[in-house]
Amino acid sequence: MCTASDLPAAEDPDELLVELKPTRPARLYGSAGCETWSACFSPDGSRFAWSLGHGVVKVLPWPLPLPPPPSPPLSCDRNAEAPGSSEEKTLQCEQNVWGMAFGPQPANRTRAEGSCGVTEDLLLATGLTNGVIKVWLVSTGRLMFSLTGHTSVVRDLAFAPNGSLTLVSASRDKTLRVWDLSKKGTPSHVLTGPKNWVFKCSISPDSSMMASVCNLDSKAYLWSMRSYTLIRNLKYDHERTMVSCDFSLDGALLAIGSFHSTTGWWLDLWDPYTADQLTRVEDCDVCVYRKDNLLTALSFSPVNLQLAFKDYRALQVWDMEQDKLVLEADHNRVSGLCCAFHPQGSAIATGCRDGHVKFWRVPRLVPSLRNLCRTALRHSVSTFQVTALPLPKKILEFLTYRDIAKKKILRCSEHYR
């Protein structure tokens, strides 16, 4: 079962929108089974999928309906639904759910034009502990089919953002698989090469390439989505534990999160076309527990140049255009297994180790005209094509993100000066 709490009076009352709590008793901290490993919004933002532990996924309408006080708590353990909540679905996956993804994902331009309404064919893919991927029809909550092939945990899933039913899965069996859900029975393309668990995958906005990271590889992998072959590795000079990766709205930047026990966490911004490391963002250098502050998740905003990341200290949203933190919330070490932006960028959800999910308000900022122009150009023009244009050096540096500092230390609100 789950309940929606009201806005708390203690922690971040201005940023916390609502918190969902499973009413099933949580296990002891550190034990497996009750975590919210994944949370995601549907492409049009009208649905929210919540993996609340114990093999149960809840699909809820967004914005979340506020139940009247006398109503009984909403059941998340059975397929029963509260009165007036016919759009809510409970999916019994029978295995712990690690990764989820809605599909098909419309192209970014289609999404921006507002023509990506919910259809009866909206799907939700769920990656399970036993390596099976179950795909559900959201409108009915019916299981459409199960994809088999992985031999270990399916850690992450992603649909190609081009309107197709191309699904990518990342697994602890050290492989990625590319599935075409429009052709039933078609075998998946298997991508091999990583020698460690594959933790995260992300597909570029133009669906031309995919990035993936493994836990102890000290490098990221870039794959072609056309030939399903390795393009190149983005390598680090010394050992890192890789956490997550994500492309920016225009695909010109690839953010990679990692950490090490001696240096703390890093957020590195790479040019995926040239394999140039553009900047390194580091944790607050004044905090005494910097080395113990591990990064757990990161995500680019789908509408502007904001990068959200969760570490053991807080959820933070960095506005790259203004070069400042616009949100610092969720000060809880138990939280932070995943984070996901709403498609309009107005809210962000974080999943917790105890099965809770929290929704945070993201400040609305108007991007500059020049940043909008850069985003529109870079969505369809590679770095090589930009540098070939007969433009002044400063404009070329701006269009290729070469004008940002090589190193950035994000001071927390306590030590910001």
Summary of the structure (lengths in Angstrom):
residues: 417
radius of gyration: 20.5
end to end distance: 44.7
largest distance: 67.6
contacts: 1381
relative contact order: 0.12
helix: 7%
strand: 41%
